[in-house]
Amino acid sequence: IAELKLMIDGLEKERDFYFGKLRDIELMCQESQEEQPPIVQKILDVLYATE
C-alpha cells in the first residue's frame, strides 16, 4: 500500500507540473488577444476542447 501511495504522489506531482505549463500557455494566449495570429486561436481551441 505504501508503494502505491508513493506512486500516486509521483503521478499527482507530474499532473500538477503539466497542468501548470498548460495554464501558463493559456495565459500567454489570452494576453495576446489584441493582435492574435490564427495559431493562438487554434491553441486555445485545443486547450478548451472537452474530448
DSSP file (Angstrom, degrees, kcal/mol; ACC not computed):
  #  RESIDUE AA STRUCTURE BP1 BP2  ACC     N-H-->O    O-->H-N    N-H-->O    O-->H-N    TCO  KAPPA ALPHA  PHI   PSI    X-CA   Y-CA   Z-CA
    1    1 A I     >        0   0    0      0, 0.0     4,-2.1     0, 0.0     5,-0.2   0.000 360.0 360.0 360.0 -41.2    0.0    0.0    0.0
    2    2 A A  H  >  +     0   0    0      1,-0.2     4,-2.1     2,-0.2     5,-0.2   0.879 360.0  53.9 -61.6 -37.1    2.8    2.4    0.8
    3    3 A E  H  > S+     0   0    0      1,-0.2     4,-2.1     2,-0.2    -1,-0.2   0.894 107.6  50.0 -64.6 -39.5    4.3    1.8   -2.6
    4    4 A L  H  > S+     0   0    0      2,-0.2     4,-2.7     1,-0.2    -2,-0.2   0.888 108.3  52.8 -65.8 -39.1    1.0    2.7   -4.3
    5    5 A K  H  X S+     0   0    0     -4,-2.1     4,-2.6     2,-0.2    -2,-0.2   0.907 109.3  49.1 -63.0 -41.2    0.8    5.9   -2.2
    6    6 A L  H  X S+     0   0    0     -4,-2.1     4,-2.2     2,-0.2    -1,-0.2   0.903 111.4  49.7 -63.5 -40.3    4.3    6.9   -3.4
    7    7 A M  H  X S+     0   0    0     -4,-2.1     4,-2.3     2,-0.2    -2,-0.2   0.917 111.1  48.8 -64.9 -42.5    3.3    6.1   -7.0
    8    8 A I  H  X S+     0   0    0     -4,-2.7     4,-2.6     2,-0.2    -2,-0.2   0.914 109.8  52.2 -62.8 -43.4    0.1    8.2   -6.6
    9    9 A D  H  X S+     0   0    0     -4,-2.6     4,-2.2     1,-0.2    -1,-0.2   0.915 110.3  48.6 -59.3 -43.2    2.1   11.1   -5.1
   10   10 A G  H  X S+     0   0    0     -4,-2.2     4,-2.2     1,-0.2    -1,-0.2   0.910 112.0  48.5 -63.4 -42.5    4.5   11.0   -8.1
   11   11 A L  H  X S+     0   0    0     -4,-2.3     4,-2.6     1,-0.2    -2,-0.2   0.882 110.4  51.3 -66.1 -38.2    1.7   10.9  -10.6
   12   12 A E  H  X S+     0   0    0     -4,-2.6     4,-2.6     2,-0.2    -1,-0.2   0.893 109.5  50.3 -66.4 -38.9    0.0   13.9   -8.9
   13   13 A K  H  X S+     0   0    0     -4,-2.2     4,-2.2     2,-0.2    -2,-0.2   0.922 112.3  47.5 -63.1 -43.0    3.2   15.9   -9.0
   14   14 A E  H  X S+     0   0    0     -4,-2.2     4,-2.3     2,-0.2     5,-0.2   0.916 111.7  50.4 -64.3 -43.0    3.6   15.2  -12.7
   15   15 A R  H  X S+     0   0    0     -4,-2.6     4,-2.5     1,-0.2    -2,-0.2   0.935 111.8  47.4 -59.0 -47.5    0.0   16.1  -13.3
   16   16 A D  H  X S+     0   0    0     -4,-2.6     4,-2.2     1,-0.2    -1,-0.2   0.868 109.5  54.7 -64.0 -37.0    0.3   19.4  -11.5
   17   17 A F  H  X S+     0   0    0     -4,-2.2     4,-1.6     2,-0.2    -1,-0.2   0.949 113.5  40.0 -60.8 -50.6    3.6   20.1  -13.3
   18   18 A Y  H  X S+     0   0    0     -4,-2.3     4,-2.3     1,-0.2    -2,-0.2   0.845 112.4  55.8 -72.1 -32.9    2.0   19.7  -16.8
   19   19 A F  H  X S+     0   0    0     -4,-2.5     4,-2.4    -5,-0.2    -1,-0.2   0.916 106.7  51.7 -62.1 -41.7   -1.3   21.4  -15.7
   20   20 A G  H  X S+     0   0    0     -4,-2.2     4,-2.2     2,-0.2    -2,-0.2   0.891 108.6  50.5 -61.4 -40.4    0.8   24.5  -14.7
   21   21 A K  H  X S+     0   0    0     -4,-1.6     4,-2.2     2,-0.2    -1,-0.2   0.926 111.1  48.2 -63.5 -44.1    2.5   24.5  -18.0
   22   22 A L  H  X S+     0   0    0     -4,-2.3     4,-2.5     1,-0.2    -2,-0.2   0.884 110.0  52.6 -64.0 -37.8   -0.8   24.4  -19.8
   23   23 A R  H  X S+     0   0    0     -4,-2.4     4,-2.4     2,-0.2    -1,-0.2   0.908 108.2  50.7 -64.1 -41.8   -2.1   27.2  -17.6
   24   24 A D  H  X S+     0   0    0     -4,-2.2     4,-2.3     2,-0.2    -2,-0.2   0.909 110.4  49.4 -62.0 -41.9    0.9   29.4  -18.5
   25   25 A I  H  X S+     0   0    0     -4,-2.2     4,-2.3     2,-0.2    -2,-0.2   0.914 109.8  52.1 -62.9 -42.7    0.3   28.7  -22.2
   26   26 A E  H  X S+     0   0    0     -4,-2.5     4,-2.2     1,-0.2    -2,-0.2   0.926 109.9  48.3 -59.3 -45.8   -3.4   29.7  -21.7
   27   27 A L  H  X S+     0   0    0     -4,-2.4     4,-2.0     1,-0.2    -1,-0.2   0.895 110.2  51.5 -64.1 -40.4   -2.5   32.9  -20.0
   28   28 A M  H  X S+     0   0    0     -4,-2.3     4,-1.1     1,-0.2    -1,-0.2   0.903 110.8  48.7 -62.8 -40.2    0.0   33.8  -22.8
   29   29 A C  H  < S+     0   0    0     -4,-2.3     3,-0.3     1,-0.2    -2,-0.2   0.893 111.4  49.2 -66.7 -39.3   -2.6   33.2  -25.4
   30   30 A Q  H >< S+     0   0    0     -4,-2.2     3,-1.0     1,-0.2    -1,-0.2   0.842 106.0  57.4 -69.9 -32.5   -5.2   35.3  -23.6
   31   31 A E  H 3< S+     0   0    0     -4,-2.0     3,-0.4     1,-0.3    -1,-0.2   0.812 103.7  53.4 -66.8 -29.8   -2.7   38.2  -23.2
   32   32 A S  T 3<  +     0   0    0     -4,-1.1    -1,-0.3    -3,-0.3     3,-0.2  -0.022  69.5 119.2 -97.7  31.6   -2.1   38.5  -26.9
   33   33 A Q    X   +     0   0    0     -3,-1.0     3,-0.7     1,-0.2    -1,-0.2   0.721  64.4  65.8 -72.3 -19.7   -5.7   38.8  -27.9
   34   34 A E  T 3  S+     0   0    0     -3,-0.4     2,-0.4     1,-0.3    -1,-0.2   0.962 119.5  19.6 -65.1 -50.6   -5.3   42.3  -29.5
   35   35 A E  T 3  S+     0   0    0     -3,-0.2    -1,-0.3     2,-0.0    -2,-0.1  -0.596  88.4 172.3-116.9  67.5   -3.0   41.0  -32.3
   36   36 A Q    <   -     0   0    0     -3,-0.7    -3,-0.1    -2,-0.4     5,-0.0  -0.681  21.6-148.6 -88.1 110.0   -3.9   37.4  -32.2
   37   37 A P    >>  -     0   0    0      0, 0.0     3,-1.4     0, 0.0     4,-1.0  -0.359  32.4-104.9 -67.5 157.8   -2.5   35.3  -35.0
   38   38 A P  H 3> S+     0   0    0      0, 0.0     4,-1.8     0, 0.0     5,-0.2   0.806 118.1  63.8 -55.5 -31.3   -4.6   32.3  -36.1
   39   39 A I  H 3> S+     0   0    0      1,-0.2     4,-2.3     2,-0.2     5,-0.2   0.846  96.4  58.0 -64.2 -32.0   -2.3   29.9  -34.4
   40   40 A V  H <> S+     0   0    0     -3,-1.4     4,-2.3     1,-0.2    -1,-0.2   0.920 106.2  47.7 -65.2 -43.0   -3.2   31.4  -31.0
   41   41 A Q  H  X S+     0   0    0     -4,-1.0     4,-2.3     1,-0.2    -1,-0.2   0.879 110.5  52.8 -65.0 -36.4   -6.9   30.7  -31.5
   42   42 A K  H  X S+     0   0    0     -4,-1.8     4,-1.9     2,-0.2    -2,-0.2   0.895 108.4  50.3 -64.8 -39.2   -6.0   27.1  -32.6
   43   43 A I  H  X S+     0   0    0     -4,-2.3     4,-2.4     2,-0.2    -2,-0.2   0.930 110.9  48.6 -63.7 -45.1   -4.0   26.6  -29.4
   44   44 A L  H  X S+     0   0    0     -4,-2.3     4,-2.3     1,-0.2    -2,-0.2   0.884 107.7  55.6 -62.6 -38.0   -6.9   27.9  -27.3
   45   45 A D  H  X S+     0   0    0     -4,-2.3     4,-0.7     1,-0.2    -1,-0.2   0.909 109.5  46.5 -59.9 -41.9   -9.3   25.6  -29.2
   46   46 A V  H >< S+     0   0    0     -4,-1.9     3,-0.7     1,-0.2    -2,-0.2   0.920 112.0  50.6 -66.2 -43.3   -7.1   22.6  -28.2
   47   47 A L  H 3< S+     0   0    0     -4,-2.4    -2,-0.2     1,-0.2    -1,-0.2   0.859 115.7  41.8 -63.5 -35.0   -6.9   23.8  -24.6
   48   48 A Y  H 3< S+     0   0    0     -4,-2.3    -1,-0.2    -5,-0.2    -2,-0.2   0.470  84.9 118.9 -94.6  -1.7  -10.6   24.2  -24.3
   49   49 A A    <<  -     0   0    0     -4,-0.7    -3,-0.0    -3,-0.7    -4,-0.0  -0.382  52.8-153.5 -64.3 141.1  -11.6   21.0  -26.1
   50   50 A T              0   0    0      1,-0.1    -1,-0.1    -2,-0.1    -4,-0.0   0.618 360.0 360.0 -93.9 -13.6  -13.6   18.6  -24.0
   51   51 A E              0   0    0      0, 0.0    -1,-0.1     0, 0.0    -2,-0.1   0.355 360.0 360.0-133.8 360.0  -12.6   15.4  -25.8
